[in-house]
Amino acid sequence: MESTEFQDLADLFAPTSASRAAVASPSAALVGGMAVVGRLHGFAADESPLISNLVCAPGRVVAGRTTVSLRSSMRGLDVVVLFENGDVDRPIVVGVIGGDALQQVQALPAAALVEIDGERRVISAEREIVLRCGSASITLTRAGKIVICGTYLVSRSTGPNKIKGGSIDLN
């Protein structure tokens, strides 16, 4: 084939002015509720998803809403997006596309399971629970070890304050 034939083929598949107008106009590109694929860029301060790589909003990161559960470990995965009333500035994530990457994310265990029954609160984890505030922390491990760290510790009791153990080491 000669280069002119390639040029003719390129002309054949080049977008027409009508199709360029449809892509340039977000509302026209979304006729019929067409789904668009974007990328989960991250999360805003209010935990709303930030979507990038949208064909109808090139070079922009747009805050949206979601109908599915999204986690920070899903950053970088492709998401299926619809737009409220065809408005590019109002995306709604309706699904996650990820194949093997998504299955690996979903296979990860939850960091902690919190059960609430009205009478007591139970926080449980498989390996370790850490409560942290500034330089103070309380760590509970699977082996039964409890580590309390802080710059100043106070133990107060209106009743007996008991210390029991196999051995007690002071200083």
GUBA-788802 format. One record per residue: y, x, z of N, C-alpha, C in turn; residue number from 1. Coordinates in steps of 0.2 Angstrom, whole numbers. Atoms other than C-alpha are relative to their C-alpha. Layout:
# residues N
+-------+-------+-------+-------+-------+-------+-------+-------+-------+-----+
|   n.v |   n.u |   n.w |  ca.v |  ca.u |  ca.w |   c.v |   c.u |   c.w | pos |
+-------+-------+-------+-------+-------+-------+-------+-------+-------+-----+
|     Y |     X |     Z |     Y |     X |     Z |     Y |     X |     Z | NUM |
...
+-------+-------+-------+-------+-------+-------+-------+-------+-------+-----+
This chain:
# residues 171
+-------+-------+-------+-------+-------+-------+-------+-------+-------+-----+
|   n.v |   n.u |   n.w |  ca.v |  ca.u |  ca.w |   c.v |   c.u |   c.w | pos |
+-------+-------+-------+-------+-------+-------+-------+-------+-------+-----+
|    -6 |     4 |     0 |     0 |     0 |     0 |     6 |     4 |     0 |   1 |
|    -7 |    -4 |     0 |    18 |     6 |    -3 |     4 |    -3 |     6 |   2 |
|    -4 |     2 |    -6 |    31 |     5 |    10 |     4 |    -6 |    -1 |   3 |
|    -4 |     6 |     1 |    40 |    -9 |     1 |    -5 |    -6 |     2 |   4 |
|     5 |     6 |    -2 |    24 |   -20 |     4 |     0 |    -1 |     8 |   5 |
|    -1 |     1 |    -7 |    26 |   -16 |    23 |     6 |    -3 |     2 |   6 |
|    -7 |     3 |    -1 |    44 |   -20 |    22 |    -1 |    -8 |    -1 |   7 |
|     1 |     7 |     2 |    39 |   -37 |    14 |    -4 |    -4 |     6 |   8 |
|     4 |     3 |    -6 |    26 |   -40 |    28 |     4 |    -1 |     6 |   9 |
|    -5 |     0 |    -6 |    39 |   -36 |    41 |     5 |    -6 |    -1 |  10 |
|    -5 |     6 |     1 |    51 |   -49 |    33 |    -4 |    -6 |     1 |  11 |
|     4 |     7 |    -1 |    37 |   -62 |    33 |    -1 |    -2 |     8 |  12 |
|     1 |     1 |    -7 |    34 |   -60 |    52 |     6 |     1 |     4 |  13 |
|    -6 |    -1 |    -4 |    52 |   -57 |    57 |     2 |    -7 |     3 |  14 |
|    -2 |     7 |    -2 |    59 |   -71 |    68 |     6 |    -3 |    -4 |  15 |
|    -6 |     4 |     4 |    70 |   -84 |    59 |     6 |    -1 |     5 |  16 |
|    -6 |     1 |    -4 |    87 |   -88 |    65 |    -1 |    -6 |     5 |  17 |
|     2 |     5 |    -4 |    80 |  -104 |    72 |    -4 |     2 |     6 |  18 |
|     4 |    -3 |    -6 |    67 |   -95 |    83 |     4 |     4 |     4 |  19 |
|    -5 |    -5 |    -4 |    80 |   -82 |    88 |     4 |    -5 |     5 |  20 |
|    -5 |     5 |    -4 |    91 |   -97 |    94 |    -4 |    -3 |     6 |  21 |
|     4 |     3 |    -5 |    76 |  -104 |   104 |    -1 |     4 |     6 |  22 |
|     1 |    -5 |    -5 |    73 |   -88 |   113 |     6 |     1 |     4 |  23 |
|    -6 |    -2 |    -3 |    91 |   -85 |   116 |     2 |    -6 |     5 |  24 |
|    -2 |     5 |    -4 |    93 |  -102 |   124 |    -6 |    -2 |     4 |  25 |
|     5 |     2 |    -5 |    83 |  -104 |   140 |    -3 |    -7 |    -1 |  26 |
|     2 |     7 |     0 |    83 |  -123 |   139 |    -4 |    -1 |    -6 |  27 |
|     3 |     2 |     6 |    77 |  -123 |   121 |    -7 |     4 |     0 |  28 |
|     7 |    -4 |     0 |    63 |  -110 |   125 |    -5 |    -4 |     5 |  29 |
|     4 |     3 |    -5 |    57 |  -121 |   139 |    -2 |    -8 |    -2 |  30 |
|     1 |     7 |     2 |    55 |  -137 |   129 |    -7 |    -2 |     1 |  31 |
|     6 |     2 |    -1 |    40 |  -147 |   134 |    -3 |     3 |     7 |  32 |
|     3 |    -3 |    -6 |    38 |  -138 |   151 |    -4 |     6 |    -1 |  33 |
|     4 |    -6 |     1 |    31 |  -122 |   144 |     0 |     5 |     5 |  34 |
|     0 |    -5 |    -6 |    25 |  -110 |   157 |     2 |     7 |    -3 |  35 |
|    -2 |    -7 |     1 |    32 |   -92 |   157 |    -3 |     4 |     5 |  36 |
|     3 |    -6 |    -5 |    24 |   -76 |   164 |     5 |     4 |     2 |  37 |
|    -5 |    -4 |    -3 |    35 |   -66 |   175 |    -4 |     5 |     5 |  38 |
|     3 |    -5 |    -5 |    31 |   -52 |   188 |     3 |    -2 |     7 |  39 |
|    -2 |     0 |    -7 |    32 |   -54 |   207 |     3 |     6 |     2 |  40 |
|    -4 |    -6 |    -2 |    46 |   -42 |   211 |     0 |     2 |     7 |  41 |
|    -1 |    -1 |    -8 |    47 |   -44 |   230 |     2 |    -7 |     3 |  42 |
|    -2 |     6 |    -3 |    54 |   -56 |   242 |     7 |     1 |     3 |  43 |
|    -7 |     0 |    -3 |    72 |   -61 |   247 |     0 |     0 |     8 |  44 |
|     0 |     1 |    -7 |    78 |   -61 |   265 |    -2 |    -6 |     3 |  45 |
|     2 |     6 |    -2 |    74 |   -79 |   266 |    -7 |    -1 |    -2 |  46 |
|     7 |     0 |     2 |    56 |   -75 |   260 |    -1 |    -4 |    -6 |  47 |
|     1 |     3 |     7 |    59 |   -83 |   243 |    -2 |     5 |    -4 |  48 |
|     2 |    -5 |     5 |    50 |   -75 |   229 |     5 |     3 |    -5 |  49 |
|    -5 |    -3 |     5 |    60 |   -63 |   218 |    -5 |     1 |    -7 |  50 |
|     3 |    -1 |     6 |    54 |   -64 |   200 |     3 |     4 |    -6 |  51 |
|    -3 |    -4 |     5 |    57 |   -51 |   186 |    -4 |    -1 |    -6 |  52 |
|     4 |     0 |     6 |    51 |   -48 |   168 |    -1 |    -7 |    -3 |  53 |
|     0 |     7 |     4 |    55 |   -66 |   162 |     3 |     1 |    -7 |  54 |
|    -2 |    -1 |     6 |    57 |   -67 |   144 |     7 |    -4 |    -1 |  55 |
|    -6 |     4 |     1 |    71 |   -80 |   146 |     6 |     2 |     4 |  56 |
|    -5 |    -3 |    -4 |    80 |   -69 |   158 |    -1 |     7 |     1 |  57 |
|     2 |    -7 |     1 |    78 |   -51 |   152 |     5 |     4 |     5 |  58 |
|    -3 |    -4 |    -4 |    83 |   -38 |   164 |     3 |    -3 |     7 |  59 |
|    -2 |     3 |    -6 |    86 |   -50 |   178 |    -5 |    -1 |     5 |  60 |
|     4 |     2 |    -5 |    78 |   -53 |   195 |     2 |    -6 |     3 |  61 |
|    -3 |     6 |    -2 |    79 |   -71 |   200 |    -4 |    -3 |     6 |  62 |
|     3 |     3 |    -6 |    75 |   -79 |   217 |    -2 |    -7 |    -2 |  63 |
|     3 |     6 |     1 |    64 |   -94 |   216 |    -4 |    -3 |     6 |  64 |
|     4 |     4 |    -5 |    52 |  -106 |   225 |    -7 |     1 |    -2 |  65 |
|     7 |    -1 |     2 |    33 |  -106 |   225 |    -4 |    -6 |     2 |  66 |
|     5 |     5 |    -2 |    19 |  -119 |   226 |    -6 |     3 |     2 |  67 |
|     6 |    -3 |    -2 |     6 |  -106 |   230 |     2 |     5 |     5 |  68 |
|    -1 |    -5 |    -5 |     4 |   -94 |   244 |     1 |     7 |    -3 |  69 |
|    -2 |    -7 |     3 |    12 |   -77 |   240 |     0 |     5 |     6 |  70 |
|     0 |    -5 |    -5 |    10 |   -61 |   250 |     3 |     6 |    -2 |  71 |
|    -3 |    -7 |     2 |    19 |   -44 |   250 |    -5 |     4 |    -4 |  72 |
|     5 |    -4 |     4 |     3 |   -36 |   244 |    -1 |    -2 |    -7 |  73 |
|     1 |     2 |     7 |     4 |   -46 |   228 |     6 |     2 |    -4 |  74 |
|    -5 |    -3 |     4 |    20 |   -37 |   222 |    -2 |     3 |    -6 |  75 |
|     2 |    -3 |     6 |    19 |   -32 |   205 |    -5 |    -4 |    -5 |  76 |
|     5 |     4 |     3 |     6 |   -45 |   200 |     4 |    -5 |    -5 |  77 |
|    -3 |     5 |     5 |    10 |   -57 |   185 |    -1 |    -7 |     3 |  78 |
|     0 |     7 |    -2 |    15 |   -75 |   190 |     1 |    -4 |    -5 |  79 |
|    -1 |     5 |     4 |    15 |   -91 |   181 |     6 |    -4 |     2 |  80 |
|    -7 |     3 |    -3 |    33 |   -99 |   182 |     2 |    -6 |    -5 |  81 |
|    -3 |     5 |     4 |    40 |  -115 |   177 |     7 |    -1 |     3 |  82 |
|    -7 |     0 |    -2 |    59 |  -119 |   178 |     2 |    -8 |     2 |  83 |
|    -2 |     6 |    -2 |    66 |  -134 |   187 |     5 |    -2 |    -5 |  84 |
|    -5 |     3 |     5 |    75 |  -145 |   174 |     2 |     5 |    -5 |  85 |
|    -1 |    -5 |     5 |    73 |  -130 |   162 |     6 |     5 |     2 |  86 |
|    -6 |    -5 |    -2 |    86 |  -120 |   172 |    -3 |     7 |     2 |  87 |
|     3 |    -7 |    -1 |    81 |  -101 |   171 |     2 |     2 |     7 |  88 |
|    -2 |    -2 |    -7 |    90 |   -99 |   188 |    -4 |    -4 |     6 |  89 |
|     4 |     4 |    -5 |    78 |  -111 |   197 |    -7 |     0 |    -2 |  90 |
|     8 |     0 |     1 |    60 |  -104 |   194 |    -4 |    -2 |     6 |  91 |
|     5 |     2 |    -5 |    45 |  -111 |   203 |    -6 |     4 |    -2 |  92 |
|     6 |    -3 |     1 |    30 |  -100 |   204 |    -6 |    -5 |     1 |  93 |
|     6 |     5 |    -1 |    14 |  -111 |   201 |    -6 |     4 |     0 |  94 |
|     6 |    -4 |     0 |     1 |   -97 |   200 |     1 |     7 |     0 |  95 |
|     0 |    -7 |     0 |    -4 |   -79 |   201 |    -5 |     2 |    -5 |  96 |
|     5 |    -3 |     5 |   -12 |   -69 |   187 |    -1 |     7 |     2 |  97 |
|     1 |    -7 |    -3 |   -21 |   -54 |   193 |    -7 |     3 |    -2 |  98 |
|     7 |    -2 |     1 |   -39 |   -53 |   188 |    -3 |     4 |     6 |  99 |
|     3 |    -4 |    -5 |   -47 |   -39 |   198 |     4 |     2 |     6 | 100 |
|    -5 |    -2 |    -5 |   -31 |   -34 |   207 |     1 |    -6 |     5 | 101 |
|    -1 |     6 |    -4 |   -29 |   -52 |   213 |    -6 |    -1 |     5 | 102 |
|     6 |     1 |    -4 |   -47 |   -53 |   219 |    -1 |     5 |     6 | 103 |
|     0 |    -5 |    -5 |   -45 |   -37 |   229 |     5 |    -2 |     5 | 104 |
|    -5 |     3 |    -5 |   -29 |   -44 |   237 |    -3 |    -5 |     4 | 105 |
|     3 |     6 |    -4 |   -38 |   -60 |   242 |    -6 |     2 |     4 | 106 |
|     6 |    -2 |    -4 |   -53 |   -50 |   249 |     2 |     3 |     6 | 107 |
|    -3 |    -4 |    -6 |   -42 |   -41 |   262 |     0 |    -5 |     6 | 108 |
|     0 |     5 |    -5 |   -45 |   -49 |   279 |     7 |    -1 |     3 | 109 |
|    -7 |     2 |    -3 |   -30 |   -58 |   288 |     1 |     5 |     5 | 110 |
|    -2 |    -4 |    -5 |   -20 |   -47 |   299 |    -2 |    -2 |     7 | 111 |
|     1 |     3 |    -7 |   -22 |   -59 |   314 |    -1 |    -7 |    -1 | 112 |
|     1 |     7 |     0 |   -28 |   -76 |   316 |     3 |    -3 |     7 | 113 |
|    -3 |     3 |    -6 |   -18 |   -87 |   328 |    -2 |    -7 |     0 | 114 |
|     3 |     7 |    -1 |   -26 |  -103 |   335 |     5 |    -3 |     6 | 115 |
|    -4 |     3 |    -4 |   -15 |  -115 |   344 |    -3 |    -7 |     2 | 116 |
|     4 |     7 |    -2 |   -23 |  -130 |   354 |     4 |    -4 |     5 | 117 |
|    -4 |     3 |    -4 |    -8 |  -135 |   365 |    -1 |     2 |     7 | 118 |
|     1 |    -2 |    -7 |   -15 |  -128 |   381 |     0 |     8 |     1 | 119 |
|    -1 |    -8 |     0 |   -16 |  -109 |   377 |     1 |     2 |    -7 | 120 |
|    -1 |    -4 |     6 |   -12 |   -97 |   363 |    -5 |     5 |     0 | 121 |
|     5 |    -5 |     1 |   -26 |   -86 |   356 |     2 |     4 |    -6 | 122 |
|    -2 |    -5 |     6 |   -21 |   -71 |   345 |    -6 |     4 |    -1 | 123 |
|     6 |    -5 |     1 |   -36 |   -62 |   338 |     0 |     4 |    -6 | 124 |
|     0 |    -4 |     6 |   -39 |   -48 |   326 |    -7 |     4 |     0 | 125 |
|     7 |    -4 |     0 |   -55 |   -38 |   321 |     1 |     7 |     3 | 126 |
|     0 |    -7 |    -2 |   -49 |   -21 |   325 |     5 |     2 |     6 | 127 |
|    -5 |    -2 |    -5 |   -32 |   -20 |   335 |     6 |    -5 |    -1 | 128 |
|    -6 |     4 |     0 |   -17 |   -30 |   340 |     5 |     5 |     4 | 129 |
|    -5 |    -4 |    -2 |    -1 |   -21 |   343 |     6 |    -5 |     1 | 130 |
|    -7 |     4 |    -1 |    15 |   -30 |   351 |     5 |     6 |     1 | 131 |
|    -5 |    -6 |     0 |    30 |   -19 |   348 |     7 |    -3 |     0 | 132 |
|    -7 |     2 |     0 |    48 |   -21 |   353 |     4 |     7 |     2 | 133 |
|    -3 |    -6 |    -1 |    59 |    -5 |   351 |    -5 |     5 |     1 | 134 |
|     4 |    -5 |    -2 |    51 |     9 |   360 |    -6 |    -2 |     5 | 135 |
|     5 |     3 |    -4 |    39 |    -2 |   370 |    -5 |    -3 |    -4 | 136 |
|     5 |     3 |     3 |    22 |    -7 |   365 |    -6 |    -2 |     4 | 137 |
|     6 |     1 |    -4 |     6 |   -15 |   371 |    -6 |     0 |    -6 | 138 |
|     5 |     0 |     5 |   -10 |   -11 |   361 |    -7 |    -2 |     3 | 139 |
|     7 |     3 |    -2 |   -27 |   -20 |   362 |    -5 |     3 |    -5 | 140 |
|     5 |    -2 |     6 |   -42 |   -12 |   353 |    -6 |    -3 |     1 | 141 |
|     7 |     3 |     1 |   -59 |   -18 |   348 |    -4 |     3 |     6 | 142 |
|     4 |    -3 |    -5 |   -67 |    -6 |   361 |     2 |    -2 |     7 | 143 |
|    -2 |     2 |    -6 |   -58 |   -14 |   375 |     5 |     4 |     4 | 144 |
|    -6 |    -5 |    -3 |   -44 |    -1 |   378 |     6 |    -4 |    -1 | 145 |
|    -7 |     2 |     0 |   -27 |    -7 |   383 |     5 |     5 |     1 | 146 |
|    -5 |    -6 |    -1 |   -12 |     5 |   381 |     6 |    -4 |     0 | 147 |
|    -7 |     3 |    -1 |     5 |     0 |   388 |     4 |     6 |     0 | 148 |
|    -5 |    -6 |     1 |    19 |    12 |   382 |     7 |    -3 |     1 | 149 |
|    -7 |     2 |    -1 |    37 |    11 |   387 |     4 |     6 |     3 | 150 |
|    -4 |    -5 |    -4 |    51 |    22 |   394 |     1 |    -2 |     7 | 151 |
|    -1 |     3 |    -7 |    52 |    11 |   410 |    -5 |    -6 |     1 | 152 |
|     5 |     5 |    -2 |    37 |     1 |   417 |     1 |    -3 |     6 | 153 |
|    -1 |     3 |    -6 |    39 |   -12 |   430 |    -6 |    -5 |     1 | 154 |
|     5 |     5 |    -2 |    25 |   -22 |   439 |     2 |    -4 |     6 | 155 |
|    -3 |     4 |    -6 |    31 |   -36 |   450 |    -5 |    -6 |     1 | 156 |
|     5 |     6 |    -1 |    20 |   -49 |   459 |     3 |    -3 |     7 | 157 |
|    -2 |     3 |    -7 |    24 |   -62 |   473 |    -6 |     0 |     4 | 158 |
|     6 |     0 |    -4 |     6 |   -61 |   478 |    -3 |     7 |    -1 | 159 |
|     3 |    -7 |     1 |    -6 |   -46 |   478 |     0 |     3 |    -7 | 160 |
|     0 |    -4 |     6 |    -4 |   -33 |   465 |    -6 |     5 |     0 | 161 |
|     6 |    -4 |     0 |   -21 |   -26 |   462 |    -1 |     5 |    -6 | 162 |
|     1 |    -5 |     5 |   -26 |   -10 |   453 |    -8 |     1 |     1 | 163 |
|     7 |    -1 |    -1 |   -45 |    -9 |   450 |    -3 |     4 |    -6 | 164 |
|     3 |    -4 |     6 |   -55 |     3 |   439 |    -6 |     4 |     3 | 165 |
|     5 |    -5 |    -2 |   -70 |    15 |   439 |     3 |     6 |     3 | 166 |
|    -4 |    -5 |    -4 |   -57 |    28 |   444 |     7 |    -1 |    -1 | 167 |
|    -7 |     1 |     1 |   -39 |    28 |   446 |     4 |     7 |     0 | 168 |
|    -4 |    -7 |     0 |   -28 |    43 |   441 |     7 |    -1 |     0 | 169 |
|    -8 |     0 |     0 |   -10 |    44 |   447 |     3 |     6 |    -1 | 170 |
|    -3 |    -6 |     2 |     0 |    57 |   439 |    -5 |     5 |    -2 | 171 |
+-------+-------+-------+-------+-------+-------+-------+-------+-------+-----+
